[in-house]
Amino acid sequence: MKIETLSVDFTDEQKRYLEGLAAGLKVSQAGRALGGSAASAEPSGPDAIHLKAQDGVIAAGRKLADQERFKRELHPFDAYERLKEQARNNAAPSAADNFRWRYYGLFHVAPAQDSYMCRLRIPNGIMKHWQLSGLADLAEQLCGPYSHVTTRANLQLREIPPKHAVALLEGIQELGLCSRGSGADNIRNVTGTPTAGIDPHELLDTRPYAREWHYHILNDRSLYGLPRKFNVAFDGAGKIAALEDTNDIAFSAVEVEDGFGAEAGIWFKLGIGGITGHKDFARSTGIVVKPEETTAVADAIVRVFIETGDRTNRLKARLKYVLDGMGVDKFMEAVEQKLGRKFARVPEEALLRRPKADRMAHIGVHKQKQDGLNWIGVVLPVGKLTCAQMRGLAKIAQDLGDGELRLTVWQNLLISGVRDENIALASAAIEQIGLSVKASQIRAGLIACTGNAGCKFAASNTKRHAAEIGDWCESRVAIDTPLNIHLTGCHHSCAQHYISDIGLIAAKVPLGESDETVEGYHLFAGGGFGPQAEIGQEVYRDIKADDAPRTVEKLLKAYITHRVSPDETFLAFARRHDGESLRKLAEAEVSA
């Protein structure tokens, strides 16, 4: 936009100011265009790509979802003063502001709790000891005195009164961390191999690529306000699975052989559209990406999604549904056009076998690639840490490790860089603060989302029920192979129940013919990830929560009784039977 000739003589600097002012007013006018008519002027500025997508919906005579209207009426990043005012008044947010504040990582979780939850961003799940101890101080002063490790290798702080919301956000930033974009229609915490850079099995250190993508997102406002949330993961083929195939973009490190049209060496294999809560893993594209090009590729994929995603129906707004409509090939053609070049494609036979993951490598002591150093996987009871434990772990990492703590998607953490001679001392110190470095097969793979104690969507108290299942089954069934039991509270499937050996999703279970219900679950079995990726099959429906421990016990006993050999995993056993057969085998067992 040019300044017309004026009678007053302005300096060049003054003219640039007026040009910027006029352009800003133009963007603001476009953003306020509501209802059945699009903006009168072509949108510009960092939000233009989103405004144009919304304008297309309106021009087609369709109705924007409420959340799209909220973004259009007032962009969350333009509303920080309103958040501060609410904090001064200790006021709960409106529905629209509750959505907006998720751009800052704040979720008002009423009626479960009359307070906020704050979700952080920790790229690749790796943080410094002083950051964890600083978070403990913040939690003690401003929140409930604890934190939760999430299934995205992240941390949540909870029970935050509105009056403390802004102080918490700014305190997190003072620690060199942030929560920006960790909720709502944004690209969520970037996950990677938790043992990146220290794993003797890895093909690639994922840390620089996760970090680059993390800061790329943070510093580009046009990458906020997508049609729906978006997940990206980098797996370097280390010993601990990163579950990259459950993400919208899955970068999996592979070694490409010579003679297949691509340079021999380490690449990332690209998968897209994973969302296991909707029963889909990331789909293979046949594309390999050079590690240094992952940010550009992910950026192009996200921008095509911004232009093509559904902004009218929140249930169909994820990337999976764009792919269902367009097909993978057509979508990737649009990405190539956005990038301005063709992708490298190789057949599966060009890829060497990836190192096998170890399902217990996130627990206990394991050798690093560096001589004389080890990582120690700490068991966290369903992902919860007290402030004292946070400080204790930070101190152990500082004094006996390399000063870093590495969160995993298995709801626990690792202390890395522990010297051989300090293993016993570090393990004893971990035990001293009420945690452990050892776990049974049942306890090691026990995962639960927040549940209805802190989430308005959840139908059951998943963390309490998970602990009850662990306590009950651990002493009654001798499981000697890796096992995952996941409890999730609602259809969002934060605990990814469909991909676990035994997965339970919360439900309100009717009591007889009355309208009364109690907390309960539907139970699935035979889910897997990575090379065994498959959605579990339903075995039980409407189990009362009180009956869940015995039901899981009987299913595990059926496995022990009927497996073909001691080497047969629960996964293999479950997949040899249909759901009805598994249920009959379980019901023939007796609960102790």
N, C-alpha and C positions, 0 to 999 in steps of 0.2 A: 504494500500500500504506500503510495507516494503523497508527500505533503504538497498541496497546491501552492502556487506562488502567493505569497502573503505580503502585505504592505509593511509588516514589521521585519526588520533584519535580524534573523536568528543565526547563531553560530551553528556549525555542523553538528556539534554535540547536542545542542538544543533541538535541532531538527530530528536527530536520531531518537531522542527521548519522545518527541511527539509522534513519530512513526510507531514506536513501540507501544505507546499509550493507545493509539488508534487500533493497532492490531489486537491488543489485549481486549479492548471493548468489543471488537468484532467476534473474538472467540467466546467471550462471555454471552453475547447476544445469541450465538449459535447454541451454546449450552443450555440456555433458558427456553429454547423452543420446545413446547410440550404439546400434548394432546394429539389431534389428528393432522397437524400440519408440520412439515419439516422446517428447518431453519431457512430464513430468507436468503442467507448468504452461505457461500461454500465454507464449511468448517475449516479451520486452520489451527496450527499449534499442536502440542503433543497429544491432545485428546481427539484430534481430528479423525483418526482411523476408527475410533469407537463411535463418534457422533455420526459419521457417514454410514456406518453399519446400522445404527439406530434409525437414521433417516430413511434408509432403504426399507426397513420394516414398516415404518409409518406410511411411506409412500405406497406400499403394497396394501394398505388398508388393514394391517394387523396391529394387535395391541402389544405394546412392550410389557414384559414382566415388571412387577413392582420394583424389583431391585434395579432394573435398568432405568426406571423413572427416577429412583433415588439418586443414582449416579448422575443423571442428566440434569436434575434440578440443582444439585450442589455437589461438586466433586469432593470426595472425602478429604483430600489433601488441601482443599481450600476452606476447610471447616474447623481447623485446629482451635481457633479462638472460641468456637462454640463448645468444643470438648473441655476447654479450660474453664469456661463459665459454668458448665455442669459440674465440674470438679469443685469449684468454689462453693456451689450450692449443695454439694453431695446429692445431686439429682440423677435418677436413673434415666437412661436415654429413651427416646421414642423408638418405634419400630424402625423408622428410616435411619435414625442416628445409630441404633444398635448395629445396623448393617454397615454404615459408614465407618464406625470405629473399628471394625474388623480390619480395615486397611492399615490400622496402627497395631494390629495384633490383639485387640481387646474384644472380648465376647461377653456381653451381659447374659448370664445364664439363668435368669429367673424363668420359671418358678423353682427350679432345682436349688439354686442359691441366689439370694438377693445381692449379687455382686458380680464383678467381672472375673473372667479368666484371661490370662495373657499368655500367648504362645510366642516363643522366640524364633529367631532365624540363626542357625548355627551351621554354616556350610560344611558339608562332609561330617557333621556331628562332632567336630573337634574343637575343644575350648582349652584355655589356659587355667591353671590352678587358681589364680587370683580372680578370674572371672566367676568361677563357681563359688568361691568363698564370698565374693561381692554380692552374688545373687542371694546367697543365704542371708546376708545382712539385710538386703532389700525385702526379702520375704518376711523376715522377722519383724521389720518395722512397718510394712505396708500391706502385707498379704496374710493368708493362712501360712503358718510356719512350716512349710514343706514344699516340695516340687514333685512333678511327675515326669518321668522319662517316657516319651511317646514312641509310637511305631514309625515315626519319620526321623529317628535319631535326633530328637529335639527335646526341649524342656517346656513345661507349662507351669506357670504360677497361678494360684487360685485364691478365691475368697478376698478379692480386692474391692474395698468400698469405692464408690464413685469418687469420693473426695481424694483418694490416693492414686487415681488412674494416671494423671499427668506426671506426678512425682515419680511413679514407677517407670513410665516410658522414658523419662529423661534420665533416671538413674541407670536404667539398662544401657542407654547410649553412652553414659559416662564410663561404663565398663568396657567399651569397645564392642558391644553387642547391639543388636537391634531386634525389633519385632515387626518392622514395616513390611506390609504385604503378606503377612503370615496367615491371614484369613480372607474370607470373602472371595471375590472373583479375580484372584491373583495367582501368580506362580509361587507355589509354596516352598517350604524349606528344601534346599538342594541336598540330596543324600548321595553318599558315596561309600566305597568300601571302608569300613571302620579301621582296618589295619593298613590303610594306604601308606606306602613308604617304609613299612617295617615288616611286611609279610613275605616270607621266603617263597610263597607260591604265586604271588601276584604277577600278572603280565604287565601291569601299568599302575603307576601311582596316580590315583584319581584326584588328589588334593588340588593341584593347580587348575584343573579343568572345572571342578566344582566351585572353587574360589572365583575364577574368572566369570563364570555364569552368574554367580551370586551377586557380584558387584555390577555386572552388566544390567541385571534386573533392577537393582537398587537405584541406579543412576539414570534410568530411562523411564520417565513417567508414562510414555505411550504403551509400556508393557504392563500397566495396571488397568483393571476394569475389563477383563476378558469376559466372554459369555458365561464362563463358569470357572471354577478352580482348575489348576493345572499343576501336574507333578513331573519332575525331571530327576532322574537318578543316573549315576555313573558307577558301574561295577568294574573293578580292575582285575577280576578273576582271582581274588584272594581267598583265604580259608573261610571267611565269614560271608555268607550271602547277603547282598544288599537289596534283594527283591526288586531289582530294576524292572523286571517284566510286569510288575503291577502298576507301572507309571505311564503317564501320557507319552513321555519320551524316555526310552530305555537305551542307554549307551552301554554296551557290553564289550569289554576288551576281548579281542580275538587275535590270533596269529594267522596271517594270510600266507599261504604257500606261493611260491613263484610259479608262473606259467598260466595264470588265470586272468590276465588282463589288468591286474592291479599290482602295484609295487609290493614285493614281499616284505613282511614285517608286522608290527603291532598296529592294529586299527581298532576303532569302535564299530561293532555291528549295531545297526539302528533298528529299533522296534518302536512302534507308535500305537497309541490308543488303549493302553492297559488301564483297566478299572475293574478290579476283581469283585468289588461290591455289586457290579452289574454283570458279573460272570464273564469277564473278558480279560485275557492277558494281552500284553503288547503284541501287535501283529508284526510278523517278519516282513521286511521290505526288500530284502536282498541287497541292501545298500550298506557299504562300509564307509566310514568317515575318518579322516585323519584326525588324531587327537587335537591338534592345534586349530582345527576348523569346527569344533563342536559348538562353540558359542554362536558363530555365524549361522550354522545349520539350525540350532535350536531357535534362534531368533526368527529365522524365516518360517519355520513350522508354526511358531506361536502367531506370527502375523497373518498367515493364511487362516489359522483358526479364528483369529479376531474377525476376519472378513466373512467367514462362512458359518460360524457357530450360531446356534439358535438363541435368540434374545427374547423369545416369547414364552417358551416352556422350559422351566428350570430342570425338569426331570429328563429332558432330552438335550441338554445344553453342553454336555461334555464332548470331548474330541471323538470318542467312540462313535457317537451318533452321526457326526459329520462323515466319518469313514464308512459307516453303514450306508449312508446316502450316496456318497461320491465314489466309494471304492478307494482302496489304498493307492492304486496306480495313478488315478486321476488326481488325487490329493497331492501326491508327491510330484506330479508334473507341475502343479501350481507352485509348489515349494521351489522346484528347480527354476521356474520362471522368476520367482522372487529373488533367488540367489543369483540368477544370471549365468548359470552353468549347469551341466549335467552331473549327476552323482556317479561315483564308481560303484559298480555292481559285480558281485561274484557269486558263484553257486556255493551251496553248503559244503561240497567236497573240497573247496579251496581253503576251508577253515580247519586248522588243527584242533584236536580235542582240547577243550579248556581244562585247567586243573580242577580237580573235584573239591567241592566245598566240604567242610567238616562241621556238622550240625552241632557240635559241642565246643567249637573253638571260641565261642563268646563267653565261656565259663572256665575258670581255672587258669593255670600257668601254661604259657606257650612260648616257644623259642621264636625270637625275631630273626630277621636276616642279618642283623648286626651281631657280631660275635659277643657273647657274654651278656646279652640283653634279652628281656622277656616282656611280654604283656601279660597282665593278670585280669581276667574277666570276673567282675564282681556281680554277685547275685543280688538283685533288688526285688523284694517282694512286690509283685505286680507293678513294678516301675516306680514305687514311691520312695522318696528320700526326705528325712527330716532335715532341718537346718543344721543340727549338730552333725549329722552324717555328711551333709554337703561340705561343711568345713573340715571334717575329718578326712574325707577323701581328697580334698584339695591339699591338705597338709601332707598326706602320704605321697601324693603325686609330686609335690614340691621337694620333699626330703629324700624320697626313695626311688622316684621315677624321673622322667624327663620333663616334668612340669605340665604335661598335657593329660587331659581326660577325653576319652573317645566314646561318644554315645553310639548305640547300635539300634537297628530297627527291631531288635529282640527285647526291647525295654530294659536294657541294662547298660553298663559302661565298662570300659577297659582303662586300666592304668598302664601306660606304656613306658618303656625304657628302664625297667627294673633290673638291676644287675643280679647276676646269679647269686652272689653272696648276700643279697638283700631280700630274696624271695621269702624266706621264712619270716623275717621281721615284718615285711609288708603284709603278708597273709595274716600274721597275728594282729597287726594294727587294724586291719579290716575287720577281723572278728571282734576286736575290742570295741568298735563303734556299732556293733549289732548287725553287721552284714557278714557275708560269707563268700568264699571263693570256690565252694563245692556245692553241687546240687544233684539230686536224683534226676533221672531222665524225665520224670513227670514234672518236677519243679523247674528244670532248666528251660523247658519249652512252654511254660504256662504264661499266657499273655491275656491281658484284659484292658479294654478301653476304660474311660472314666466312669461310665455307668450313670444311673439316675441320681446318684449322690451329688453329681456336679454337672450333669448335662440334661437339658430339657428334652432332648430327643430320645434318650434311652428309656427302655421299658423295664429294665431290671438293674439291680445293684451288682454290676458285673465284677468289680474288684473284690467285693466281699464273697460273692459266689465262687469266683475263681480260687480264692484262698481256701474256701471250704472244700472244693473238689480236690485241691492239692493235699490238704490235711487228711482227708478221708482216704484217698486212693494210695497215697505214698506208703502208708503202713499196711496196706491190704493187698497190693499187687506189685510183684517184683518185675518191673519193666527193665529190660537190659539192652534195649536199642533206642536210638533217638526218637523222641515223641513230641509233637506239638499239640497243645490244647489251647484254643483261642476262644475267648468270650467277647462278643461285641453286642452293644446295646441297642442298635437300630440298623436300618437299611444303609446308612452311610458306611458301615462296615470298617470303622477305624481300626479294629483289631483283626481284620481280614480273615473272618471265620471260614470262608469258602476254600482257602488254600492251606488249611492245617489238617493234620491227621484226624483230629476231632475238633469240629468247630460248632460253637453254639451261638445262635442269634436270639436276643431277648424277644419275648412275646408276652402279651397278657393272656393268661390261660384261664378259660372259663371254668367255673365251679358248677358242675352239673347242668341243670336246665335254667338256672338263674342267670341274671345279668352280672352277677358278681365275678370278679376276676382276681387272680393272684399273679405275682411275678413268676415268669418261667422262660422256657427256651424251646426252640426247634434245634435238633441236633443233626449235624452232617458229618460224614466220614469219608476218608480217601482223598482229601485235597492235597495238592502239592505245588511246588514252585521250582523254578530253574529247569533242569533236565526232566524233572518229574511233574512239570506244570499241568495241573488239571483241577477243575472245579469239583469239590466234594459233592456227594449224593446224600439226599435226605434219608435218615434212618429213623428218627423219632420226631414226632410233632407234638407240641403242647405238653412238654414235661414241666411239672411244677419245679420251681427253684429248689425247694426242699428235697426233691427226689433226684436232682441232677447228680450229686456225688455218687449215689448208689448206681445210677444208670451208667455213668462213665465207668465205674468199677466193674460192672458186669460186662460191658463191652470189651474192656481190657482183658478180663478173665477169659472171655470167648476167644480173643486173639491168642492168648497163651495156650489155651486148650487145643485150638484147631489150626495153628500155624503148621506149615508143612515141615519146617525145621527151625531150630533155634536161630538160624541166620535170616529167616524171613521177617522183614520189617512189618510194622503195623500197616504202613501204606500199601505194601504188596498184598497183605492179607485182605485189607478192606476192598481193594480193587478186584479181588477174585470173586466177590459176592455182590449181589444187588442189595439195595437198602432193606428190603423185606427179609432177605436171608440173614443179614447181619443182625437185624432186630430179633429174629427167632433164636439165633445162636446166643445172643446176649440174655434173652429172657430165660433160657435154659440154665443159666448160671445162678448161683446163690450168693447174695450179698452177705458179707461177714458181719 
